[in-house]
Amino acid sequence: MRLIVITELYLPTKGGTAVWFDQVYRRLGGKDIHVVTADVPGAAQHDAAHPNTVHRLSLRRHWWLRPESLAMYGKFFFKSLGLALRHRFQAVHAGRVLPEGLVAWLVARIARIPVVVYAHGEEITTWRQPAKFRVMGFVYRHADWVIANSEFTRDELTKLGVAPQRIVLIHPGVDTEHFRPGLPCDDLKASIGLAAHEKLILSVGRLSRRKGFDMVIRSLPELLKQGRPVRYALIGIGEDWDYLHSLARDCGVADRVHFLGHVPSEDLPRWYNACDVFAMPNREINGDTEGFGMVFLEAAACGKPALAGNAGGTGAAVVHGVTGLRIDANDVRPVSSALAQLLADDSGAQTMADQARARAHHEFDWAVVADRTRRLVKEAKR
């Protein structure tokens, strides 16, 4: 396949979106797929053995420009247009609507090829700056195809006036070889002092309020009161770091909450193996919500049941009563009740875990996601 992919987020940058684009396009083709992305630490090592052709740009926002990302738009545009005029690409794919989507739309119109833009959900519900919101709506409505990461995102796109027939639902995926059950994890349990009779709740993600990690911390006193010996480990960094530390102290559970920060990529699936329940009881805060939640798939691939909030698009990742539980995460009571259920019902939790793993393999393996994207590329050529 001959594609140009424009995305600021790309490995080795951390995050599910960066993983998504790396995993899918390496499966779609070789050097005829050109990725235009940001130059970040570790990029040269990552790109050296990559099957695609990766072009790195120094992308910075400047406070004295209006908009601050204007230089990014310019660099993306001139590099991508030059490539499009030299190569016979089948389509332009944009990782996000702005800045990549607007640049991709301009390049595609000049080169007379289709443009595909990814929609992640959060940008639609949180971007309320009038000019930015208008440009976002324009790009989505004028793209030839828009990839929605969940049913929630698809519905939000239709509210913007995007024609339903131009929206393609493609969920993110998971590497089921990297994330799998049976990995050794006793050393990780020992590192946080987890005793044999204790159970572990795990969360992975940016430490931001909408993820609901504070609700898990608030649930711990009730779980302990019920006689459930439990510890809580959080992987990630973010703006709520100090708030969550303070909350754990205020709730009297600081000794049972373990902030792990970033962990090596080889240790992440082992931490999933170490836990009994994965929890991200997300909620909507001022329009900010979870568009999908790739961490749920990682936990599922490792054979773990999950607790999710019922806000946003997490219903695509966690099927209530089948692979985990989805609850109203605006109140601590349903969060603690759901955690108690998952921690107490070993048989029911194991059934959910088995079903979650099977679903991860059959519906979300990266090979499946790549195949769906391949069919879209072929459809866009017609």
N, C-alpha and C positions, 0 to 999 in steps of 0.2 A: 504494500500500500504506500502511496505517495501523499503524505500529509505534512502540514506545518502546524505545530501545536504551540500556542502562545500562552505561557503561564508563569506568573511570578513565583508560585509555590511549586517546588519540585525538589526531590531528594538531592543532597542530604539535608535540606530543610526539614525540620520535624513537623509532624502533623499528618492527619489522615488524608487530606486533599493531596499533599505532595506524594504520598505513597500511591494513591489512586492513579495519578497520571503516569508515574514511573512504571507501575505494574502492568497497566493496560497497554500502553503504546509499545513497550518492549515486546509484547506478545503479538502486536498487529503487524510488525514488519521490522526491517533492518535500517540501513543507512539512508533509505529514501524517506524515512520519517524524520523531520527536522524539528527539534524542540528549542524554542527561544525562551530563555528563562534567566533568572537572577544569578549572578556570581556570588557564591557564599563560601565560607570556609569548608574545606573538604571536597569542593566541587571537582577539582582536577582528578583526584583519586577515584571519585564516583564515576566520572565520565570516561575514564581511560578504557574500561572494558565494556562500556555500554553498547548495546546493539544499535541504538539510534544515533543520529548525529545531533549533538547537543551544542547549542550556541549560548554562551554566557555573557550577560551584560551587567555592567555596574549600575545598579538601580538604586537611586536615593531620592528621597523627598526633600525639597528645599523650602524652608519656611517663608522665604521672600518671594516665592513664585505663587501665582494664583491660577489654577489650583497648585498645591504643593507638589502634586505628582505629575505636573506638566512635563518635566524632563523625562520621566518614565514613559509617558505616552509617546514622546518624540523618539526615544531610543527604540522602543518596541516597534513603532511604525516603520521607521526607516530600515531597520534590520530585517523585519518581516517582509516588507515590500520588496527589498532587494532580492531576498530569497525567492519570493513568489514570482518575480519577473525572470529569474534564471532557471527555475525548475517548473515542471508541469505538475503541480500539485493537484490532487483530486478535491481537496477541501482544506479550509482553515478551521482549526478547533481552538476555542478560547476557554481557558480554565475557569475564568470568572467573568462576570458581566463588565466590571470596571476594575482596572483600566483595559484588561486584555480584550474584552468583548467589543468595545468600541473600535479599538485598533484592528481587530480581526475583521469586523464588518467593513471598514474602509479598504483594507487590503483585499478582501474577497471581492468587493465590487469593482475595484480597479483590475484585478486579475481575472474577473468573471468566473469565479468558482464559488461553490456553496460555503456558507459559514455556519458552524455549529458552536453554540455557547452553552456552557454548563451552568446550572442553577442549583444553589445549595440551600436555599430557604432563608437562612439568617439575614442575608443582605436585603431581601424583599421586606421583611418585617421590621428591620431596624434602621434602614437608611431613610431618614425623613428630611434631610436637607433638600429643599425644593428643586434646585437645579440638578443636583446629583440624582434625585429620584426620577426626574423627567428623562434624563439621559439613559438611566437604567431601563425605564419602561420602553424607550425608543429602541434600544439595542435588542431587548428581548422580543419586541413585536416585529422587528425587521430581520431577525435571524432566520435562516432557512429552517434550522432545527434547534430546539432547545432540549438539552438533557436535564431532566428533573431527577434528583436523587431520592425522592420519596413521593408518596401520594399527597402528603401535606404540601410539599413544594409545588407539585403540579397544580394543586388547587389555588395556591397563591399566585401562580403565573396566569391562570385564567382570569383572576381578579384584575390583573394588570392589562387585560385585553389581548393576551397571547392566544392565537387560534389553537384550540385543543388538538387539531390534527397535526400541528407542528411540534407538539410536545412529546418527547419519547421518555418513558420511564426506565431508567437504568440505575439500579442501586449500586452503591460501592461494594467492594468485596473484601476478601481476607485471604491471606496466604495460609492454606490449610496444612502445608508442610512445616512452616515455621511455627504456627500456633496449633498445637496438638496436645492431647493428653499424654500422661505417662512420663513426663519430663522430671528429672530429679529436682527436688525443691527443699529437702530437709535442711540444707544450709541456710536457705532464705528464712525458713521458719525460725531457726535458731538465732538468726541475726536480730530478730525483733523479740526474742524471748517467748515465742509461742509454745505453750505447753501442750502435751498430747491431748488433754481433755478440752482444750480451748478451740474455738472456731474463729475463722478469719473472714472478715468482710473486706473486699478490695474495691478501690475506685481508681480509675485512670483517666486523666484529662486535665485540661487547663483549670487551675483553681479560680473559677469565676462563679458568681452567685447563682447563675441560672443552672449550673450543673447539679445543685442540690446537695453538695457534700456536707454543708452545714446541717442539713436535716438528718443525715446519717449520724453525725456527732451528737446531735440532740436526742437521737434515739437510743444511744448507748446506755444512759442511766436506767431507762425503762427495761431494756433487755437484761441488764445486770440484776435489776430488782426482781425480774422473773426467774432468776437463777440460771441464766444463760451465760456462761463464761465466753466472752467474745473480745476480739481485738479488731482494730480497723487500720488498714494501711492505705495511704494515698500516694499515687505516683503522678507527678506533675508539678509545675510551678505556675504562678500567676498572681494576679492582683489581690486575691483573697488569702494569701499566705499568712499574713499577720493576723487577720480576722479569724481564720480557722484555728490558729494556735491559741489565740485568746479565748475563743469559744470552748475549746477542749479543756482549758484550765478552769473556766467558769462553770462548766458542767461536771467538773471533778473527774474527768476521764483522760487527762493529759498523759497518764502512764500507759493508756491503752490505745492511743492514737499515734500512728507512726507516719511521719512525713518523709517520704523517700526521695522527693525531688525527681530529677531525671535518673533513669536507670539504663544500663547498657541494653542495646536491642536484643542481645542474646539472653538477657535475664528477664525480659518482659514476659514471654510465654511461660517462663518458670514461675513467675509471680502469679499468673493466672492459675497455674496448676496448684499453687500453694493455698489458694483461697477456697472457701466453701461457697460463697455467694459473691457475685459481682454486683455492685450497686452504683447507679448514677440516676437518682430520682430527680430528674430535670424538671424545671418549671419555667414559665414565661415571666420575664421581668422587663417591664417597659417595652414590650414588643420583641425583646431579644429571646429567642427560643432555639431549641435543638432541631436542626434540619433532618438529621438521620441518627448518627451515633455509631461510627465504625467500631468503637471499643466494645460495643455489645457483640459484634460479630467475632472479635478476637476472643472474648470470653466464651462464646458459644463453641468456637472451633476447638477450644481447650476442654470442652465438656462441662461448662459451668452454667447454672441457672442465673438469670439476671433480674434485677429490680430496676424499673424505669419509671419516669413520670409519664403522665398521659398528655403532656403538652408537646406541640411540634410534630415532627415526623418519626418519632421513635417506634411507632406502631409497625413500621416496615422492618425494623430490626428485632423487636421483641414482640412475640405473639402472646397476648395475655392468656395465662392458664395453660399454654402449650410449651413455650420455651422460657417462660419467666412470668413476672407479674408487672403490670402497669397500674399506677395508682395516682391519685391526686396528691402531688408532692408539695402543695402549698401549706400543708398542715403536717406536723410531726406525727400525729397519731396514726394515719394510714401508713406512713413510712415505717414506723416501729412495728406495727401490726404485720405488715408484709414481710419485713425482715424476720420477725419471730416465726412466721409461717414457713419461710424458706429454710431457716436454721433448725426448726423442730421436726419438720416432716421429711425425714431422710428418704423415704420411698418416693414421695411425690416430687421432691427436689431432684432426685436422681432421674426420674422419668423425664422431667423438664430438661435436665442436662443432656440426656441422650437424644431427645428430640431437637434440642438446639444444635447439637453437633451435626446431626444428620442434615438439618436444614442448611447449616453453614456450608457443608460439602456440596449439596445438590443445587443450591440456589445462589451462593455467594462466593464460591471459589473464584479466584481472579481469572481463570480460564473461561468460566461461564460469563463473567462480566465482559471480558475481551471479545467473546463471540457475539454478544449482543451489540457491542460497539462496532464490530466488523460488519454486521448486518446493516447498521445505520449508515455506515460509509458507502456500502454498495447501493443502498436506497438513494442516498444523496447524489450519486453519479447519474441517476436516470433523469 
